[in-house]
Amino acid sequence: MLIKGLSKKIINLPYFEYGVLTLIVVMALIVRLYKIDSPIADWHSWRQADTSSVSRTFVKDGINLLYPQYHDLSSTQTSYENPRGLRYVEFPVFNAAHALLYKLYPNWSLEMWGRLLSVLFSLVSVVMMFLLGRRFFDLPAQAGSAGPDSIGVGGLLAAFFFAFLPFNIYFSRVILPEPMAVAFILVSLWFFIRWIDGKWAINIFVSAFFFAMALLLKPYIGFYALPMVYLAVVKFGLVGWLKQPKLWIFLSLSLIPFLSWRIWMNQITNLVGIPHWQWAFNGDNIRFRPAWWYWIFSARLGQLILGIGAVLPFLFGMVNKAKAFPYIVHIFVASQILYMTVVATASVRHDYYQTLIIPAVCLSLAYGTLLLWNLKEFNKFLTRGILITSILIGFALSAYQVKEYYKINHPEIITAGAAVQRLTPPDARIIAPYNGDTAFLYQTNRNGWPFVTLPMEYMIKRLGAEYYVSVNFDKQTQEVMEQYKVLEKTDQYVIVKLF
């Protein structure tokens, strides 16, 4: 009884929840610093290389948000030769911030700054998950009361899961726009809820700004508009929400920047510099086939993210109604299932597409954990023991898979890239064949081609290719070595001069 009474007093201390949140944020930072200085040769290095390359171009040539460029001059991603290296995907706000940080403190590498920038925004997301979870699941503290309903336990659990899911730890320190986009949409959601709660009208405009920024980074983040619609319906009624002028202003302010960017990129590029994107939706007709169900719900959500064990609290999070907004968890999860249904092929091929669903997953985990912890129908100690064990198993099995993502499986591309920088002028154009993967070309810090896209003579005379570097001594490389001058050859790589 003494221990129970003491725990109640501690829990009800002023700002106790904020102290716990601070601890979660600090620990979240620490776990994300693991291999923070790693070169871009880990999991999904090709996509990270493309993102970091735009930042590197901003560092060299100045920040120009309307004309982002990168190192790949090939037709691999667009079907058009790209002599200017134009790169029109996400609006390059991440790259601008990345370049500015590096310019402010160049003692840390560009790659390290890119990872740290993602970490910073993931910590913002941790705080936002706390605020959202507390608003959805917790009641205001009452004098003399303790337990999950009296402090922000729901919010703390949401923050905890977002901070420490092994899958999310890795994808919160990659050089990709996803962590920034997730932070922006969560901030947008929070200010939207503040407006729904009757707080200052300015909140809806702040929400629209961050929603617009999130859309500019990742258009697929727009599926989080569904929870916003639900919140508006709960507040204003099934028809009444459509009569709210501020919601129409919100919609306009959110969409105009995104549509303007899309119009600009299509006019200025004539498709050069815009990678193929139609394939992402259902390019291989995989939607609703057995393989889609397996990869999305079993391999990714069940095994990789939840590690099988955490499936238990995740499912429990959707079997009951939340206090403030009864179906908020259901709508969050449904919005992300809809996202993975629409963006079917990309969601199956690339697991980083699941980064966007993590907030919805964590809200369901948090609420499910609350419900299981407070179950009265079964033995309390047995239920809580099973809950804790399932979460620990989930984290352990997920971490077992995710640890492979940190590995540098082909260090020879880093060694070869350093050799290219040593032996060639900074403006040299390089052919660095690596099955079309731009990670190798990125390591050379030169513009060029990640694949022999055309006859070699044409690439030399018409496109300006000057050097060929390879870490694979295949038939193509042997032919190039026989035909042109070998500058340097080791057991790891070869560099050939093409003129």
Stockholm file with secondary structure:
# STOCKHOLM 1.0

chainA/1-499         MLIKGLSKKIINLPYFEYGVLTLIVVMALIVRLYKIDSPIADWHSWRQADTSSVSRTFVKDGINLLYPQYHDLSSTQTSYENPRGLRYVEFPVFNAAHALLYKLYPNWSLEMWGRLLSVLFSLVSVVMMFLLGRRFFDLPAQAGSAGPDSIGVGGLLAAFFFAFLPFNIYFSRVILPEPMAVAFILVSLWFFIRWIDGKWAINIFVSAFFFAMALLLKPYIGFYALPMVYLAVVKFGLVGWLKQPKLWIFLSLSLIPFLSWRIWMNQITNLVGIPHWQWAFNGDNIRFRPAWWYWIFSARLGQLILGIGAVLPFLFGMVNKAKAFPYIVHIFVASQILYMTVVATASVRHDYYQTLIIPAVCLSLAYGTLLLWNLKEFNKFLTRGILITSILIGFALSAYQVKEYYKINHPEIITAGAAVQRLTPPDARIIAPYNGDTAFLYQTNRNGWPFVTLPMEYMIKRLGAEYYVSVNFDKQTQEVMEQYKVLEKTDQYVIVKLF
#=GR chainA/1-499 SS CHHHHHHHHHHTSTTHHHHHHHHHHHHHHHHHTTTTTCCSCSTTHHHHHHHHHHHHHHHHHCCCTTSCBCSBCSSTTTSSCCTTCBCCSSCTHHHHHHHHHHHHCTTSCHHHHHHHHHHHHHHHHHHHHHHHHHHHHCCCCCTTCCSTTTSSHHHHHHHHHHHHCHHHHHHTSSSSSHHHHHHHHHHHHHHHHHHHTTCCTHHHHHHHHHHHHHHHHCGGGGGGHHHHHHHHHHHHCTTGGGGCHHHHHHHHHHHHHHHHHHHHHHHHHTTTTCCCCTHHHHTTSCTTSHHHHIIIIIIIIIIIITTTTTHHHHHHTTSSCCSSSTTHHHHHHHHHHHHHHHSHHHHHHCGGGGGGGHHHHHHHHHHHHHHHHTCCSSCHHHHHHHHHHHHHHHHHHHHHHHGGGGCCSCTHHHHHHHHHHHHSCTTCEEECCSTTCHHHHHHHTSEEESSCCSCHHHHHHTSCCCEEEESCCCHHHHHHHHHSEEEEECSSCEEEECC
#=GC SS_cons         CHHHHHHHHHHTSTTHHHHHHHHHHHHHHHHHTTTTTCCSCSTTHHHHHHHHHHHHHHHHHCCCTTSCBCSBCSSTTTSSCCTTCBCCSSCTHHHHHHHHHHHHCTTSCHHHHHHHHHHHHHHHHHHHHHHHHHHHHCCCCCTTCCSTTTSSHHHHHHHHHHHHCHHHHHHTSSSSSHHHHHHHHHHHHHHHHHHHTTCCTHHHHHHHHHHHHHHHHCGGGGGGHHHHHHHHHHHHCTTGGGGCHHHHHHHHHHHHHHHHHHHHHHHHHTTTTCCCCTHHHHTTSCTTSHHHHIIIIIIIIIIIITTTTTHHHHHHTTSSCCSSSTTHHHHHHHHHHHHHHHSHHHHHHCGGGGGGGHHHHHHHHHHHHHHHHTCCSSCHHHHHHHHHHHHHHHHHHHHHHHGGGGCCSCTHHHHHHHHHHHHSCTTCEEECCSTTCHHHHHHHTSEEESSCCSCHHHHHHTSCCCEEEESCCCHHHHHHHHHSEEEEECSSCEEEECC
//
